[in-house]
Amino acid sequence: MELISKNIEETAEIGLKFLRFVKQNSKKAVVVGLKGDLGSGKTAFVKVIAEHLNIPDVITSPTFVIQKKYPLEKRFKGFKNLMHIDAYRLKNGGDLKKIGWSEIFDNRENLIFIEWADIVEDILPKNAIEISFEFVDENTRKMKINF
């Protein structure tokens, strides 16, 4: 599915539609791999998802801490946590393993968003949802969602 967003409000609408399609996995976490250049909208997308899930925290890219965990005040479709990972400073999936990937992924109550997912593709599950972001102009972003 290919979508165009011309502002943050349209990105929020896309995020809401995305959340309607997300379903909890029977055994493991749901993984959403975000791909795209700097400034293409990956973090903005996670921000709107967090807003829809009523997470009160200010969402920023976890570039230096690698991952952030946001507990959900109310469960959403069985999910208890939003996990936000930034793989930009990692070399591959092995680096993700070192920071506890197995524990994070084994918890089916986690909804995981990974920025720069192409860097850790070797460790992502085959059923990971992929969203590619493309910078079109200062306000416009193209998103391709593959479920």
C-alpha positions, 0 to 999 in steps of 0.5 A: 500500500502506497500513501502520501502525507502532506502534513503531520495531520495526514500522517496521524490519519495514516497512523490511525489506519495502520493501528486498525490493521495491526494484530497481536501475534500469537507467540512473539512481538509484532515488529514494524521495520521503518526504512528511509533516509534522514528526515523522511518521517520515521520518527514522526510516524512513531510519534503519531502512533504514540499519540494514538496509544495515549502515551504522554511522553515526548517521543524522540528518536532513541539514536544514542540510547538505542531503545526506549520502552513506553508502557501503555496505560491501557492495553491496545489489542493485547499490547502492553508496551510500545518499544522504539528502537533506532538501529542507526548506530548498529552494525547488524542484528548481532548488535541488537542481540547484545542489547536484549533483542531476544527478550524484547521480541519474545514478549508478545505484549510488545509492539516494536518499531525499529528505525533504520530496520535495513541495518538489522534485517538479518535478525528481523522476523519474516513476518515483520511489517515494513514501512518505507518512507521517502522524502518528496519535498519539505512537507510531503512524504511517501509511505509504502506499507507492506504487511 
